[in-house]
Each structure stands twice: as structure tokens, then as C-alpha cells.
Amino acid sequence: MITTATITPRHMASVPGHEAMSPVTHDFIDREDAWGAHNYHPLDLVIAEAKGAWVTDVEGRRYLDCLSAYSAVNQGHCHPRLLRTLTEQAARVTLTSRAFRNDQLGAFCEELAQLCDMEMVLPMNTGAEAVETAIKAARRWGYRTKGIADGRAHIIAFENNFHGRTTTIVGFSSEAAYREQFGPFAPGFTLVPFGDIDAVLRAMTPDTCAVLFEPIQCEAGVLLPPDGFLRELRALCDAQQVLMLADEIQTGLGRTGTLFACDHDGVTPDLYILGKALSGGFYPVSAVVSRRDVLGVFGPGSHGSTFGGNPLGCAVAREALRVLRDEQLVERSAHEGRWLLQQLQTLRHPAIKSVRGRGLMCAIELYEAARPYCEALQQRGVLCKETHGTVIRLSPPLMVAREDLEFAVGALREVFAAGGIALRQTADGRRQEPQ
């Protein structure tokens, strides 16, 4: 176990004291809070630099990043190959729009389609855009291929899903905070319990064109489906002529120890929705990847994006995929993820409800709020973020070193050994150290 007393020189600067926030940090936070919309609740540190699995704040303090920008930096922060590709491409051409062709788009589509064992790619920018694209493709496929009457296409999704923040997507969320005062919402979606194949069957109608799912529900607390569920879902969709739409924006490209999380069940969906790690955190790139009969429903003018498929994004994404392969990051995720999960399962504390994960996506579910634990870990040089209120999510970059994972596990042991919560709320709302 790594403790504060046994930290190596490499980690010495990573453990901030419990001193009050400096005026420098205060200024950055105050300016952001004054001028920015308050749609996030970040930890109170201000990152100025990052490299590999480590970030440095404006005070010069280093932290191990165990969030990876929600899996966007699987390759590590500021990977030198991606940086070189970005700067070289930016010096040539960054944007043409889809009104003209560019010399990166065709190669990107070919390489990504072959990686996914699919036939066609539609590039976009953000994950939410890719989900919206998949919905449009599935609906039009339903009308043109399955023969659903116009305006009646129906999609099944799952409770506790997180597919993005557009009004269409939050309309079929089961999280009240995502929906409150954002309606009215688009019809055509039915929610069923995650992992319940009988509920999926009951929800299907002749107008059902697709089932939209995350193979692991990340934002819901790293919830894994029951064993065999995805195989059952594949068989049911085949029998009912319904598309399987796999949202692998967070789980794809090595995060769970396989190229795609669906691979754990030996399942190939009809359509992959990808993003985040597709560009290694350098540039927003997302994509929908499918068969020709699915994405072939789009024609000129039916869908588009000014920045989707831009040469800068395509060049970076191509290199990001090569880095995954050349540095064997999928295999590293599987190997180091097994070790990390085994270590987490040895943690003992009354607040711990369960530990779960696949690859380098792990979670510690608590019986109480996870935020104070994340704040306590921050004090020990480890950055992670609570999700779904009571879950600590741990998902470091896939290139993370074993000694860095040992450092994270040591910090977790210290936090739980100290009673867990570093700061408790008093009755009048002020914070104090635990007794």
C-alpha cells in the first residue's frame, strides 16, 4: 500500500495539503462561476497542464486522472503522436465543409468501417449528434426497409440510460433532473428496465424499428447487464426485424478490455455509435458505423454537419486509432483492469455497497453520497468523479502505469481507513473535519 509517508519522489508533488484554496485558484473559479452557465458541479481545482495519466493544476500540484474526460483520453493526455498529427494537419487545411471533398475523409471512413467490420461510416462531432444520427437512420430504415407507416416508427431504450443532452434524447431519459422544464418531448420511445429481456419483448410492436442501448450503463453507475442479456437481445432483434443500436461512446475503443463492450458477449450490433476516444481528446469526433443497407438510407440533403468529417478531425481520429493498436491499449485495459478490480474488491468499509467493472472502467458503489469521498481522494492526489450520487467511478487512461494504479489504490485505502468521508456537513451547512 502506498501511503503519504511512502510516496516516491515521482508522486511527491501529487499530494496537496489541506491548506485553503489560494487566491490564484479562487480567481479562476470565481471568473468561471460569474460568466459561465452553472450546468456542472466540478471539483474545485483548476487544471493548467496534462500529460499521460497525470494533470497539473495552476498551483503546480499534480494529480492522477482517474476519469479520462469520461473515456475521451483513453490514449492519455496530449499524446505526442496525436499532437504532431493535429499540428501538421492544421498547417495544411482544417475545414472544407462537406460542400467539397478533402483528402482525409475517405481514408478515415474506410479505416473505421474495417475496424468495426462494417460497411459505411457517417462522421459527426459530438456523441449526442451521433446518437441523433442513429435515431434518424433507424427511423428511415424502419420506413423504407421494414415498411412501418410514416410517422409511427418506435424505438425501445432502457431506464437509467445516458445518451446525451439534446431535447430528443433527454425526452426518453428516466432521470428527472435531465428532463425538468425542457419539454415537450418527441414521441416514439418506450423505456424498459435495463437487462430485462422479457420487458423488451413486451414493449415491441410491429412499428418497432430499433433498440438503443449502452452495453454498460456508465453514467448510471457502471451498471453491467446480466450475463447473456446482449445475446438474448441480439436473437430477439433478429427475430423481430429490429435494429440493435449500440451506444459505445464511453465503452468503445478499449475501455472495457475489448475493442467494444459488446465483444464481451460475442455480439455484433447493427450499428455502432462512437465518440470520445475516437480522437484521443484532441478534437470532437464522433461517428455512426453500420451496414450499407442502414446508412444507405441517407441521401444528399437528408442529414449533415458543417464540421462533421472535417480533415482535421479525420486526421486526428485516424492517428488515435493507430495509437490504440500500436500501443496495445485494448490489451493493457484488460490486463491492468483485472488487477485494479481485484484490488478494489479487497477494500473493506461499512459505506461500501458493491464493487464492479470491466477493463479500466470500475466503480465503487456506496450506501451514502460519493462526492465527499471524491473530494478526499483529490486531497490525496487522485481525481475521480461521483456519478449517480453514490458511485465513485474509476476510469484512468488506458496507458496508465501499474505504479500509478498502485498510487490510486493506496489513496483509496487511506480514505476508507480514515473513515471515508473527508468532510462532513454540519447542521448549519458548514464543513468540518470528521471526528
N, C-alpha and C positions, 0 to 999 in steps of 0.2 A: 504493500500500500504506500502510495506517495502522500506524504503529509507536508505541511508548511515547513517543518523542520528538516525534511529530507529532500526538498526540491533541488534539482540540478541547476547549475548556472543558466542553462538554456531557458529554464522556466522562471528564474528569479524575478524578472520584471513582469511576470504574468499575474502575480498575486497582489492586487491592490490592498491597501489597508482599509480601515473603516473610517478614514477621515471624511470630513464633509466635502460635498461637491465643490469644486473650485469655481472661481468667477469665470474662468475661460469656458468650462463646460456649461455653466449656467447661462452664459450669453448665447451659445449655440441653441440650447434648448428653449430659452425664452423667445428667441427670434423665430424659431420654427413654430412654437405654440401661438405666437402673436399673428403670424402671417399665413400659416398653413391650416387647412381644414383638419379637424381632430377626428379623423376616421381610423386612427391606430392608437394603440397604447404600448409604445415601445419601452424597453428597459432604458433607464436613464444613464446612458453613456453615448458618446459621440465618436464614431469611428472615422479615422482620417486615412488609414492605410491598411492594406491587407495583402497577404502573400501566402499561398498554400492553404494550410488549415488554420492560420493564425491571423488575427486582426489587431490593430493598434489604435487606441483612442487618442484624442487631442492632447491628453496629458502624458502620452508616451507609454501607457500601460498596455500590455499585451494580453490577449485572451484567445483561448482555443474556441473556434467557431463550431458549435455542435448543432447548428441549424442549417447551414449551407444555403441561405436565402431560399428556404423551402425547396431544396434539392436543385436549385438553379446552378450552383457552383460545384457540381459533382467532380469536376476536373481540378478543383482547387481555385482559390482566388488568384486573379492576374496571371494565369498560366502563360509562360513566356512564348510558347508556340502560338497561342491564340492572340496574344498581344502583337506579335510580329505579323500575323495574318491580317489583323484588324488595321494596323497602320499601313501596311503595304497596299491593301485593297482601298483604304480611304484615300490614299495618294493617287489612285487611278480613277475610280468612279464609285460613288456611294449610292446614288439613286437615279433610276431611269423612269420609274413608274412602270406599270405593265402596258403602257401605250407603246413601248419599244422593248425589244429583247435585250438581254445582257448575257455576258459570257459565263456567268456563274450559275444561273437558274437551272439550266438543263442538267448540268452535272450534279447539282445538289439533289434534284428530284430523282435522278437515276440512282445515286448512291443511297439515298434514304429508302427508296422503294425496295431496292435489293436487300438492304439491311433488314427490312421488315418482312421480306418475302411477299411483297405486294406488287401492284402494277402501276399505281398512279399516286401522285402527291399534289396536294393543294396547300401551298405555304401561306401562312398568315403571320401575325406578330405576337399576340398575347394568347395565353391559354384560354381565356374567355372567348376570344374571337374564334379560336379553333373549335371550341365546343359549339358555338353558334353555327359555325360552318357545318359541323357534323349533323346538327339538328336539321338544317336546311337540306343537306344531302339525303338524309334518311327520309324526310317527308317527301321529297320529289321522287326518290326511288320507290316509295310506297305507292305514289300515284301512278308512276309510269310502268313499274315492273309488277307490283302486286295487284294493281287495279283498284286501289282504295278510291272511293269517291272524293272528289276535290273538296278540300276544307275539313276532312274528317280524320286525317292521319293522327295516330295516337302513339305516344311514347311512354314507356314504363321507366321510372327511375326509383331510387332507393332512399328511404329515410336516413337522415344524418349525412346526406350527400354534400359534397362541396365541389361544384363545377365552375364557379366564377361568380361575378358580381353584376352582370347585366340584369335588366329588369325581367327578361325572359327566364334567365337561369334562377334568380332568387325566387321567382314565382313558383318553382317546384322544389324549393328548399323546405325542410321541416324545422329549420331554426328560426324562431320568431324574430330574433334581432336582425336577421338578414332581410326580412320581409316588411317590417313595421313601417307603415306610411309610404311605401313605394308602389303600391298597386294603383290601378287594376293590373292584373297579370294575365298573360296569354293562356288560353285553354289548351287542352290536348295532352296533358301529362297526368299520370297516376303514380302515387308513391306507394311502395310496399316495403315491409321490413327487410333489411339487408340480410342476405343469406337464407331467406325463406323461399325455396323453390315452389312450394305449393301456392304461396301468395302470388308469385309471378304468374303461375298458370291461371289462377282465378282472375287476375287482372287483364289477361289477354283477351282481345276481341278480334273479329275479322279485320278491324281497322288498325290494329297494332302494327306499326312499321319497324319499331326498334326498342331495344332495352339499352339504356345508358347506365353505365356502372363504373365505379372505381374498383379495381381488383383488391386494393386495400384502401379503406377509408381513412385518409391521412389526417385531415383537419378534425375529424370526429374522434381522434384519439388513437390512430394507428389500429383500426379495427380490422382484423383478418376474417374472411368468410369461413364458414365451416368447411372441413375437408370435403372435396368433391363437388362443392357447390358450383364452381365455374364449369366443370364438366357437365353437370346436370343442366346448367343454363345453356350451354352450347347445344346439347341434344334437343332441348325444348325449342330453342330458336330455330334450329334446322327443321324440326317437325312442323312448326307453325309459320314458316317462311317469314321470319322476323330477323332483323339485323342486330348483331351484337356490337355495340359501340363502347370500346374500352378507353376510358379516360386514364391515360398513363402519363399525365403531365408531371406528377410528382414521383410516381413509382417507376417510370420507364428509364431506360438507358443506364441500367446497372444498379440503381438504388437498392433494390431488394436482393441482390446477389445473383440475379439472372438479368438478361438484357431487358426483358419485360416481366412484370409481376405475373402476367397471365401464364408465363412459361412454367411457373411452379406447378400448375395443374395440367400442363401439356395442352393448353387451349390456345387456338388462334382466333381472335375475333374477326369480324368482317371489316372493322375499321379501327385504326389506332388514332388517338388524339394525343399529340406530343407537344412539348414546350420546355420551358425552364432549362434543363441541362443540354438541350439541343444546341445552345450557343455558349455553354460554359460560363454564363453570367456576364458576357460582354455586350450583348445586344439582344433586344427582344426578337425571338424567332419561335414560331410555333408552326405546326403542320398537321394536316389530316392526311392519313395514308390508308389507302384501301385498294379494292379491285377496280378494274376498269368499268364494270357494269354499275358500280356505285358512284364513283366520282365522275363517270362519264355523263351523268345527268346534267352537269353544268355545261352551259354554252356561253358564248360571248354576251356580256351584259347581265348575266344572271347572278353573278357574285363577283366581288373584287375587293381590292385594298391597294391604296397608293403605295404603301411601304411593303406589303406582302410580297415576298420573293425578290426583294431588293438585292443588288450584288454584294453589298457589304455584309448583310445578314447571311446570305447564302455562303459566302466565302468563309465566314467565321464558323458557321454550322458544319461545313464540310471538315474543317480542321478539328472542331470539337469531337466529331465522330471518330476521326483518326486517332485523336489522343485517347479516347476510351479504349480503342483497340490496341494501340501500340503500348500503352502503359498497363494493359490488362486490368483495367479498373473494375470491370464486372467481376472478375475472379477475386480481386482484392476485397471487394464488398462482401462476397460470400465468405471468404476466409476470416477477415477481421470482424465481420458482423457476427459470426458464430461465437468468436471469443468474447466480444462485447456483451452479447446476450447472456452467455454463461456467467459472466462476471456480475451483470445486473441481477441475475436470478439468485445470487448469493446475498444480496442486500436484505437486511432484516430491520424492520421498524414497524411499529403499530400503524403508522399512517399509510403504509404501502398496501394497496389492494391487489395489484397484479403487475406483472412484467411481461411484455410481449414484443415481438418484432420479427423482421426478416431482413437479412443483409444488414446494411448500415442504416436501417430505419427501425429504431427501437423506442419503446415507450414505457414509462413508469406511471401507472395509474394510482392515484391516492384517494383516500377517504375524505380529503379536505382540499382546499384551494392550493393549486400548484404554483401560483405566482410568487409567494414568499420563498419557496424553495429555489426558484429560478434566480431570484434576487440574491439569495445566499450563495448560490453557485457563481454568480457574477463576482461576488466579493472574493471568490477563490480562483478567479481567472478562467472560468468556463461559461460560455454563453449558450443558453438554450432558451426556449420559449414555451410557455404553457399553451395548451390547446384544449378546447372543450372544458375549460375551467379547472379540471382536476388532473390533467395529464401533463407530465413532463416528457417532451419529445426530444429524442437524441438522434440527430442525423448529420454527422460530420461529413466533410468532403471525402470522396472515395479514396483519395490518395493519402489519407491521414496515416501517420506512422503509429506503430504499436505503442511506442513510448508516450505518444500524445494521448492515446486512448487510456493508457495506464494512469496518466495525469488526471483525466476526466473521471475515471472510476475512483481514484483517490479522493478527489474533491467531493464526489457523491457520498463516499463513506464518511468523510468528515461532517458533511451537512447532516446526514441522518444520525451519526453518532452524537452530534451536538444537540439532538432533539429536533432536528429537521428545520423548523421554521426559524429563520434568522431574525425576523422582525414580526412581531405580533401587533395587532391593533388593540389599543386600549379603548375603554368605554367612550371617551370623548374624541376618538379618531386619531390621536397622536400615536406615533410609533415608538416602541421601546424594545430593548434587547430582551430575549427570553430569560426567565429566571432559572 
